[in-house]
Amino acid sequence: MPVFRRIFAGRAVIVMFHEIQRDFRHELMTGTSVDLFRHSLDWLQQQGWKIVSLDECLQALSRNEPKAPRYAVLTFDDGYRDVRSVALPLMEQRKAPFTVYVPTGAPTRAMKSWWIGLRELFRREERVTIDPMERSFACPDFRSKRAGLKTVIQWVHGDYRRSALLESTFRRYGISLSALNDAYFLDERELQALSRHPLASIGAHTASHAALATLDASSARAELDDNRIYLETLLERPIRHLAYPN
């Protein structure tokens, strides 16, 4: 209710996106549609949220001004190419700053993007067998493809180490994660260009998009340090913010 929202709402919110998909249905509704993204931006502004960068938000909150506006921070995980091609024009129209959190493996094409591989697999096939699950899915239509994909993703989320077990399945079906990375994620030159945009900030997202809780301390630290060093070298600017994957 608006009256309670005005009284009790927090002073700031971070709104996290991943892909902003032109063809939402073709991508099995795994990201955010253009219509919903546009509506989200307009709704935030209409409701009095001021869309600012993360740095500006932190500075404003530290001043603790009693009549300050509420702040919204837009973030995008993983460095998808459609952030630049689809979302950016909409944010430019509204002068809305944003942050993109980029793992090293996305622009270098080395990331084991198992979630993209699973989507491609279910989108392409009418019957899918996931070897490590010892389970097959009949998926001849959109609804069954979405349901099967959701089931396997939930299985991986139960223990992120299971993602490595999908490699044999991808090989058997001829799914190339490197090729999918090339299709979906910004390359290094595109990331450099995006980082120079006045509305954009780039943040860290680990080297390999690892679930850090599954790693020992030294491996987790290497994931963080290597990613920061890679981004600072590529973009020639400090990387101040981090979003944990998974």
N, C-alpha and C positions, 0 to 999 in steps of 0.2 A: 504494500500500500504506500502511496507517495508520502503521506505524512510521516509514517514510521521510517521510511527510507531517508527522509531528510534529517530525522533526529538521530537515528542509530547507525546509519551506513558508515563504513570506514572512510578514512580521509583519502585513501589511495587504493588503486587496484591494478594488478598486472594481468593483462589479457593475453593468453598464450595461444598462438596459432602455429600450424605447420604448413601444409600446402593450402594454397588458394586456387581451387580447381575450376577451370573453365568448363570442362565436361565432367561434372560431379558424378553422374551416373556411370559413365565409362570407367571412372576410377574407383568404382564400387563404393562410392560415398565414404571414402576414407579420410578426406580432408574437410575443408570448408568451402562451400559454394561461393561464387562471386556475389550472388544476391544476398546471402547471409552476411558476408563480410561487409558489403556496402551498408546493409541495414545496421550492423553492429557499430560502424563508425558514426553513422547518422544518429543512432539512438543515444550513444554516449554523449555526443555533443548536445543533442536536444534535451537530455536530462541534466545538463549542467556539469558534466565531467569535462575537465580541461585535459586534452591529450598532450602529453609532454614527454620529453626524453627521460630515461631512467635517472640520469645525472640531475636534471632539473627537478624531478620529483623528489629525490633524496635531499637536495638543497632546500627545497620549499618545506618539506616536512621537518627538517632540522630547525627551521625558524619558528615553528610552532605558532603561527599567526592564527588568532581566534576566528577570523572571518575569511580565511583562505578558501579558495574553491577546492572541490574534490578533484583528484588527479587520476588519470588513466595512462598506463604505459603499455604500448603495443609491442609484443615480442613474437619472433618467428624462430622456431627451432630448425636446425639442420642445414639451412642454406639452400632451399629449393629454388630452382630457376624461376618459378612462377611468382615468387615474392617480388622480383624485379619486373617481370613482364606483365603481371596481372594486378598484384596488390599495389605496387608503387604508384601507378597513375591515379588510383583512387585516393591514396594518402596525399599525393601532391595536390589534388583538388581541395583537400581539407586542411592542408599544411600540418599534417599529423606526423610527428617524429616516430621513429621505431628502432628496435634493436633486432639484429639477426645473430643467432648463436650458431657458430659454424664448427663442426668437427673437422680435423685435418683430412680425414679420409674421404670427405665429400668432394672437395675440389681436386684432390689428387686421384680420385676414382678408386682408392684402395679400400673403402669402407665396406664391411660385410652388412649391406643393407637388406637384411633378411626379410623385413616387412614389405619392402618393395618387390622382392623376389616372390614372396607368397602371393601378393596381389596379382602380379603378372601371371603366375601359375594358375590361379583360380579363374582369372579373366579369360585365359587362353584355352583351358581344357574343360571338357565336360565330365571327366572322371579324374580325380586326384587321389593318389596314394601317398601318404606321408609316412615314410619308412620308419623313423624312430618312434612314431606314435602307434605303429602297426594298425593303421586305420585308413580306410578309403572313404572318399566322399563322392557321391553322384551329384554333379552340379551342372545340369543342362541349362539352367535359367538364372536370371539375375538374382532372384531371392535365395536360391540354394548356393550360389557362388558367394554371396555376402555372408550367409550363415556359416558355410564351411571355412571361409577366411577368418571370421571372428573366432571360431572354435580353436583353430590352430594358433592364432595370435594369443589367445588366452592361455593356451598350453605353454607357450614360450614364456609368457609373463609370470607363470608359476615358478619358473627357475630360468633366468636369462641365459644360463650356461647351455640350455637346450638349443639355442639358436645355432650353435656350431654343428649340431647333429643334422641340420637341414641341408648341409652341403651336398651330401650324396643324392638327395632328392632333387636338388637343383641341377646337378650334373645329368641325372637320368632324363630329366625333361628338357635339357638344353637351355636352362635359364642362366644368363650371364649377368652377375651382379655388377660387374664393371661396366657393361654396356648400359644397364639401367641407371647406374650412377651418372653416366655421361648424358643420358636422356633427361634426367630429372633435376640434377644439382648444378648450381653455378660452377663454372670453371674458374681458374685463378684470375684470368683477365676480367671476367665479369664481376668477380668478387672485389677486385681492386677498384673497378669503376663504381660499383655500388658503395664502397666505403668512402668514396669522395663526395657522395651526394649529401647536401646540407641537412637532410632529414634523417640520415642513416647513422647508426652506430653498429659496430661489430663486436660481438662478445665470444668468449671461449665456450667450447662444448665437448672437450676431451679430444684425444687424438683419433680414437677408433670408434667413438660412440659407445664405449663400454659401459656396462652397469657396474659402477665403481664398487658397490657393496660385494660383488663377487670376486674382487681382486685383493691381493695382499697389499700392505701399505706402500711398499716401494713401487709396485706396478701402478697403483692408483696415482701416486705422486708423479710418476713418469707420464701417465696419460694427461695430467693437468699441465705439467711443465712443458712437455713437448708441443702440445697444442698452442699454448700461449706464445712460445718462441717462434713457432711456424707462422702464426698469424701476425705477430709483430714484425717479423722479417719480411713477409709478403706485403703487408699494408703500410709498413714504415710509420707506425704509430703505436702508442701503448694500448694494451688490451686490459681493461679495468674490471670487466664483469664476466661472470661465469654462470651458465645454467647447466645443471646436472642432467645428463640424458636419462631416459627411462624413469 
